[in-house]
Every structure is written in C-alpha cells, then in structure tokens.
Amino acid sequence: MATHASVPVTSRRAAPHHLSRAVLAVPVVLGVVYGFYAAAILRGGGAVTGGQIVLGVVSGVAVMVLGLCLLRFQSALPRELRATAYATLFGGGMGFLYSLAGHSVLRSSGVGAVLGAGMFLVAFYVFYTHED
C-alpha cells in the first residue's frame, strides 16, 4: 500500500558535517604563521635556540587545534556563543603574542581583552547578518 507524500520519515539520520579542504587549510596556515611569529618575537634578532623552536611549534599547534575544533563545532553553537568563542581565541592569542614582546601580564591581558571585544563585535555582526 502506498503512503501519502506528507508522511514524515522517522528513521532520518543526520548527515555528517564535512568541511572542505580549503576551509581546513585556514587554521593550519594560521597555526604555522602564528608559530613562526611567536618564535620570531621571542628571538628578538639573536641566535635561534631550541626553546624558541619549541615555543613556536607548541603555540602554533595549539592555535591550529583550537581553530580546527572551533570550525568543527561552530554550527552547533548559537551565534552569541560562536562569536564569543572566536573572540576568546583571537583575544587570547593576541594577548599572548603581546606578552612575548616583554610587556606586563596586566597590559597584555588588557590588549587581549580589547582585541577580543572588537572581534566579538565583528563576528557577531557577521553571524547575525548571514544567518537565516
């Protein structure tokens, strides 16, 4: 017996969310650039040391992994929380780079908070205007 076309399907499975290679390349490239920049700030024109290389690799991998996690789970977050996540990642990263230049923890936190607040405003505006 045929069923009517408006009968809902009860065994619908959610399709997995796949990210394109171009989208996945963005956090990878940003992580590499961030790591090189962190090591360059710490170097300060002197000789390259093992500690600078370790700092660059660890900070670059951290930014890359956090960026990939944010890309993977951003569709499950409401726009306010998504904008907050991007602002936290950006503000924390910039505050850390600012602290590597030799500034105090309080000043670095303030710079990170200001930059994070700016990123929140921009990200929220973009998410608010581009959602259905």
NUDOTI-832233 format. One line per 3 residues: their letters; for each residue y, x, z of N, C-alpha, C, CB. Coordinates in nm, 2 decimals. Glycine has a CB too. Example, Ala and Ser with C-alpha at 12.3 -4.5 7.8 and 13.67 -1.06 7.14 Angstrom:
<sites>
AS	-0.57,1.32,0.78,-0.45,1.23,0.78,-0.33,1.32,0.78,-0.45,1.13,0.90 ~ -0.22,1.28,0.71,-0.11,1.37,0.71,0.00,1.29,0.79,-0.06,1.41,0.57;
</sites>
This chain:
<sites>
MAT	-0.12,0.08,0.00,0.00,0.00,0.00,0.12,0.09,0.00,0.00,-0.10,0.12 ~ 0.22,0.06,-0.08,0.34,0.14,-0.10,0.44,0.10,0.01,0.40,0.11,-0.24 ~ 0.51,0.20,0.06,0.61,0.17,0.16,0.75,0.17,0.10,0.60,0.28,0.27;
HAS	0.84,0.11,0.17,0.97,0.09,0.12,1.04,0.23,0.13,1.05,-0.01,0.21 ~ 1.14,0.25,0.04,1.21,0.38,0.03,1.29,0.41,0.16,1.29,0.38,-0.09 ~ 1.33,0.31,0.24,1.41,0.34,0.35,1.33,0.37,0.48,1.50,0.22,0.37;
VPV	1.20,0.38,0.47,1.12,0.41,0.59,1.15,0.56,0.63,0.97,0.38,0.56 ~ 1.19,0.58,0.75,1.21,0.72,0.79,1.09,0.80,0.80,1.29,0.72,0.92 ~ 1.10,0.93,0.77,0.99,1.02,0.77,0.98,1.07,0.92,1.00,1.14,0.67;
TSR	0.87,1.06,0.98,0.86,1.10,1.12,0.81,1.25,1.14,0.76,1.01,1.19 ~ 0.75,1.31,1.04,0.70,1.44,1.05,0.79,1.55,0.98,0.56,1.45,1.00 ~ 0.92,1.52,0.98,1.01,1.62,0.92,1.02,1.74,1.00,1.14,1.55,0.89;
RAA	1.00,1.85,0.94,1.02,1.98,1.01,1.15,2.04,0.97,0.90,2.08,0.98 ~ 1.21,2.10,1.07,1.34,2.17,1.04,1.32,2.29,0.95,1.42,2.21,1.17 ~ 1.40,2.30,0.85,1.38,2.42,0.76,1.44,2.54,0.83,1.45,2.40,0.63;
PHH	1.38,2.66,0.83,1.43,2.77,0.89,1.56,2.82,0.83,1.33,2.89,0.89 ~ 1.65,2.87,0.91,1.78,2.91,0.86,1.77,3.05,0.81,1.89,2.89,0.96 ~ 1.78,3.08,0.68,1.77,3.21,0.62,1.91,3.26,0.59,1.67,3.22,0.50;
LSR	1.94,3.38,0.62,2.06,3.45,0.59,2.04,3.54,0.47,2.12,3.52,0.71 ~ 2.14,3.54,0.38,2.13,3.62,0.26,2.15,3.77,0.30,2.24,3.58,0.16 ~ 2.11,3.85,0.21,2.12,4.00,0.23,2.26,4.04,0.24,2.05,4.08,0.12;
AVL	2.35,3.98,0.16,2.49,4.01,0.17,2.55,3.98,0.31,2.57,3.94,0.06 ~ 2.51,3.87,0.36,2.56,3.83,0.49,2.51,3.92,0.60,2.52,3.68,0.53 ~ 2.38,3.96,0.59,2.32,4.05,0.69,2.38,4.19,0.68,2.17,4.05,0.67;
AVP	2.43,4.23,0.56,2.48,4.36,0.54,2.62,4.38,0.61,2.51,4.39,0.39 ~ 2.69,4.27,0.64,2.82,4.28,0.70,2.81,4.34,0.84,2.89,4.15,0.71 ~ 2.72,4.29,0.94,2.71,4.35,1.07,2.65,4.49,1.06,2.63,4.27,1.16;
VVL	2.57,4.52,0.97,2.51,4.65,0.96,2.62,4.75,0.92,2.39,4.66,0.85 ~ 2.70,4.72,0.82,2.80,4.81,0.78,2.91,4.82,0.89,2.87,4.76,0.65 ~ 2.94,4.71,0.95,3.04,4.72,1.06,2.99,4.81,1.18,3.08,4.58,1.11;
GVV	2.86,4.80,1.21,2.80,4.88,1.31,2.80,5.02,1.28,2.65,4.84,1.34 ~ 2.77,5.06,1.16,2.78,5.20,1.11,2.92,5.25,1.12,2.73,5.22,0.97 ~ 3.02,5.18,1.07,3.16,5.22,1.08,3.21,5.23,1.22,3.25,5.12,1.00;
YGF	3.17,5.13,1.30,3.21,5.13,1.44,3.15,5.26,1.52,3.16,5.01,1.52 ~ 3.03,5.29,1.49,2.97,5.41,1.55,3.03,5.54,1.51,2.82,5.41,1.52 ~ 3.06,5.55,1.38,3.13,5.67,1.33,3.27,5.68,1.39,3.14,5.67,1.18;
YAA	3.34,5.57,1.40,3.48,5.57,1.46,3.48,5.60,1.60,3.55,5.43,1.43 ~ 3.38,5.55,1.68,3.37,5.58,1.82,3.34,5.73,1.84,3.26,5.50,1.89 ~ 3.25,5.78,1.76,3.23,5.93,1.77,3.35,6.01,1.73,3.10,5.96,1.69;
AIL	3.42,5.97,1.63,3.54,6.04,1.59,3.65,6.04,1.69,3.59,5.98,1.46 ~ 3.67,5.92,1.76,3.77,5.92,1.87,3.73,6.01,1.98,3.78,5.77,1.92 ~ 3.60,6.01,2.02,3.56,6.10,2.13,3.57,6.25,2.09,3.42,6.06,2.17;
RGG	3.55,6.27,1.96,3.55,6.41,1.92,3.69,6.47,1.93,3.51,6.42,1.77 ~ 3.79,6.40,1.89,3.93,6.45,1.91,3.96,6.58,1.83,3.95,6.47,2.05 ~ 3.89,6.60,1.72,3.92,6.72,1.64,3.85,6.85,1.68,4.07,6.75,1.65;
GAV	3.77,6.84,1.78,3.69,6.95,1.83,3.55,6.96,1.75,3.67,6.95,1.98 ~ 3.46,7.04,1.81,3.33,7.05,1.75,3.25,6.93,1.78,3.26,7.18,1.81 ~ 3.15,6.90,1.70,3.06,6.78,1.72,2.96,6.82,1.82,2.99,6.74,1.58;
TGG	2.94,6.73,1.92,2.84,6.76,2.02,2.73,6.65,2.02,2.90,6.77,2.16 ~ 2.63,6.67,2.09,2.52,6.57,2.10,2.56,6.45,2.17,2.40,6.63,2.17 ~ 2.64,6.46,2.27,2.69,6.34,2.34,2.77,6.25,2.25,2.78,6.38,2.46;
QIV	2.85,6.31,2.16,2.93,6.22,2.07,2.84,6.15,1.97,3.03,6.31,1.99 ~ 2.74,6.22,1.92,2.64,6.16,1.83,2.57,6.04,1.90,2.54,6.26,1.78 ~ 2.52,6.07,2.02,2.45,5.96,2.10,2.55,5.84,2.12,2.40,6.02,2.23;
LGV	2.67,5.87,2.16,2.76,5.76,2.18,2.79,5.68,2.05,2.90,5.81,2.23 ~ 2.80,5.75,1.94,2.82,5.68,1.81,2.70,5.60,1.77,2.85,5.78,1.71 ~ 2.58,5.65,1.79,2.46,5.58,1.75,2.44,5.46,1.84,2.34,5.67,1.75;
VSG	2.46,5.48,1.97,2.43,5.36,2.06,2.54,5.25,2.05,2.43,5.42,2.21 ~ 2.66,5.29,2.04,2.77,5.19,2.02,2.76,5.12,1.89,2.91,5.25,2.04 ~ 2.72,5.19,1.78,2.71,5.13,1.65,2.59,5.03,1.65,2.69,5.24,1.54;
VAV	2.48,5.07,1.71,2.36,4.99,1.71,2.39,4.86,1.80,2.24,5.06,1.77 ~ 2.46,4.88,1.91,2.49,4.77,1.99,2.58,4.66,1.92,2.57,4.81,2.12 ~ 2.68,4.71,1.85,2.77,4.62,1.77,2.69,4.55,1.66,2.89,4.70,1.71;
MVL	2.60,4.63,1.60,2.52,4.57,1.49,2.42,4.47,1.54,2.44,4.68,1.42 ~ 2.35,4.49,1.65,2.26,4.40,1.70,2.33,4.27,1.75,2.18,4.46,1.82 ~ 2.44,4.29,1.82,2.52,4.17,1.87,2.57,4.09,1.75,2.63,4.22,1.96;
GLC	2.62,4.16,1.65,2.67,4.09,1.53,2.56,4.01,1.46,2.73,4.18,1.43 ~ 2.44,4.07,1.45,2.33,4.00,1.39,2.28,3.88,1.47,2.21,4.10,1.37 ~ 2.28,3.90,1.60,2.24,3.78,1.69,2.34,3.67,1.68,2.23,3.83,1.84;
LLR	2.47,3.71,1.67,2.57,3.61,1.66,2.56,3.53,1.52,2.71,3.67,1.67 ~ 2.53,3.60,1.42,2.51,3.54,1.29,2.39,3.45,1.29,2.50,3.64,1.18 ~ 2.29,3.49,1.36,2.16,3.41,1.36,2.18,3.28,1.43,2.05,3.50,1.42;
FQS	2.25,3.29,1.54,2.26,3.17,1.63,2.39,3.09,1.62,2.23,3.21,1.77 ~ 2.48,3.13,1.54,2.61,3.07,1.53,2.61,2.92,1.49,2.70,3.14,1.44 ~ 2.51,2.89,1.41,2.50,2.75,1.36,2.46,2.65,1.47,2.41,2.74,1.25;
ALP	2.40,2.70,1.58,2.36,2.62,1.69,2.47,2.60,1.79,2.24,2.67,1.76 ~ 2.58,2.67,1.78,2.69,2.66,1.88,2.80,2.57,1.83,2.75,2.80,1.90 ~ 2.86,2.50,1.92,2.98,2.42,1.88,3.10,2.52,1.85,3.03,2.32,1.99;
REL	3.19,2.47,1.77,3.30,2.56,1.72,3.38,2.63,1.83,3.39,2.48,1.64 ~ 3.40,2.57,1.95,3.47,2.64,2.06,3.39,2.75,2.11,3.50,2.54,2.17 ~ 3.26,2.73,2.13,3.18,2.84,2.18,3.15,2.95,2.08,3.04,2.78,2.23;
RAT	3.15,2.91,1.95,3.13,3.01,1.85,3.26,3.09,1.84,3.10,2.93,1.71 ~ 3.37,3.03,1.84,3.50,3.11,1.84,3.51,3.20,1.96,3.62,3.02,1.83 ~ 3.46,3.16,2.08,3.46,3.24,2.20,3.37,3.36,2.18,3.42,3.15,2.32;
AYA	3.25,3.33,2.12,3.16,3.44,2.10,3.21,3.55,2.01,3.02,3.39,2.04 ~ 3.28,3.51,1.90,3.34,3.61,1.81,3.45,3.68,1.88,3.39,3.54,1.68 ~ 3.53,3.61,1.96,3.64,3.67,2.03,3.60,3.77,2.13,3.73,3.56,2.10;
TLF	3.49,3.74,2.20,3.43,3.83,2.30,3.38,3.95,2.24,3.32,3.76,2.38 ~ 3.31,3.94,2.13,3.26,4.06,2.06,3.37,4.15,2.01,3.16,4.02,1.95 ~ 3.47,4.09,1.95,3.58,4.16,1.89,3.66,4.22,2.00,3.67,4.07,1.80;
GGG	3.70,4.15,2.10,3.79,4.20,2.21,3.72,4.31,2.29,3.83,4.08,2.30 ~ 3.59,4.29,2.32,3.52,4.39,2.39,3.50,4.52,2.31,3.38,4.34,2.43 ~ 3.48,4.50,2.19,3.46,4.62,2.10,3.59,4.70,2.09,3.41,4.58,1.97;
MGF	3.70,4.63,2.07,3.83,4.70,2.05,3.88,4.76,2.18,3.93,4.60,2.00 ~ 3.85,4.69,2.29,3.89,4.74,2.42,3.81,4.87,2.45,3.86,4.64,2.53 ~ 3.68,4.87,2.41,3.60,4.99,2.43,3.65,5.11,2.35,3.45,4.97,2.40;
LYS	3.69,5.08,2.23,3.74,5.19,2.14,3.88,5.24,2.20,3.76,5.14,2.00 ~ 3.96,5.15,2.25,4.08,5.19,2.31,4.06,5.27,2.43,4.17,5.06,2.34 ~ 3.96,5.24,2.51,3.93,5.32,2.63,3.88,5.46,2.59,3.83,5.25,2.72;
LAG	3.81,5.48,2.48,3.77,5.61,2.44,3.89,5.70,2.41,3.68,5.60,2.31 ~ 4.00,5.65,2.38,4.12,5.73,2.35,4.18,5.79,2.47,4.22,5.65,2.27 ~ 4.13,5.75,2.59,4.18,5.81,2.71,4.27,5.72,2.79,4.25,5.93,2.68;
HSV	4.28,5.59,2.76,4.36,5.50,2.83,4.29,5.45,2.95,4.41,5.39,2.74 ~ 4.36,5.39,3.05,4.31,5.34,3.17,4.22,5.21,3.14,4.41,5.31,3.27 ~ 4.14,5.18,3.24,4.05,5.07,3.23,4.13,4.94,3.22,3.95,5.06,3.34;
LRS	4.23,4.93,3.31,4.32,4.81,3.31,4.39,4.79,3.18,4.42,4.82,3.42 ~ 4.45,4.90,3.12,4.52,4.88,2.99,4.42,4.85,2.88,4.59,5.01,2.96 ~ 4.30,4.91,2.88,4.20,4.89,2.78,4.15,4.74,2.79,4.08,4.98,2.79;
SGV	4.13,4.69,2.91,4.09,4.55,2.93,4.20,4.46,2.88,4.06,4.52,3.07 ~ 4.33,4.49,2.91,4.44,4.41,2.86,4.45,4.40,2.71,4.57,4.46,2.92 ~ 4.43,4.52,2.64,4.43,4.53,2.50,4.32,4.45,2.44,4.43,4.67,2.45;
GAV	4.20,4.46,2.50,4.08,4.39,2.45,4.10,4.24,2.47,3.96,4.43,2.53 ~ 4.16,4.20,2.58,4.18,4.05,2.61,4.29,4.00,2.51,4.23,4.03,2.75 ~ 4.39,4.07,2.48,4.49,4.02,2.39,4.43,4.01,2.25,4.61,4.11,2.39;
LGA	4.36,4.11,2.20,4.30,4.11,2.07,4.19,4.00,2.06,4.24,4.25,2.04 ~ 4.12,3.98,2.17,4.02,3.88,2.18,4.08,3.74,2.17,3.93,3.89,2.30 ~ 4.19,3.72,2.24,4.26,3.59,2.23,4.31,3.56,2.09,4.38,3.59,2.33;
GMF	4.36,3.67,2.02,4.40,3.65,1.88,4.28,3.61,1.79,4.47,3.77,1.83 ~ 4.17,3.68,1.82,4.05,3.65,1.74,4.00,3.51,1.77,3.94,3.75,1.77 ~ 4.01,3.46,1.89,3.97,3.33,1.92,4.05,3.23,1.84,3.99,3.30,2.07;
LVA	4.19,3.25,1.84,4.27,3.15,1.77,4.24,3.15,1.62,4.42,3.19,1.79 ~ 4.22,3.27,1.56,4.19,3.27,1.42,4.05,3.21,1.39,4.19,3.42,1.37 ~ 3.95,3.25,1.47,3.81,3.20,1.45,3.81,3.05,1.47,3.71,3.27,1.54;
FYV	3.88,3.00,1.57,3.88,2.85,1.60,3.94,2.78,1.48,3.95,2.82,1.73 ~ 4.05,2.83,1.43,4.12,2.77,1.32,4.03,2.76,1.20,4.25,2.84,1.29 ~ 3.96,2.87,1.17,3.87,2.88,1.05,3.76,2.78,1.07,3.82,3.02,1.03;
FYT	3.70,2.78,1.19,3.58,2.69,1.21,3.63,2.54,1.21,3.51,2.72,1.34 ~ 3.74,2.51,1.26,3.79,2.38,1.27,3.83,2.32,1.13,3.92,2.37,1.36 ~ 3.89,2.41,1.05,3.93,2.36,0.92,3.81,2.36,0.81,4.04,2.44,0.87;
HED	3.70,2.43,0.84,3.60,2.44,0.74,3.47,2.36,0.78,3.56,2.58,0.72 ~ 3.47,2.29,0.89,3.36,2.21,0.93,3.38,2.07,0.88,3.34,2.21,1.08 ~ 3.27,1.99,0.86,3.27,1.86,0.81,3.33,1.76,0.92,3.14,1.80,0.78;
</sites>
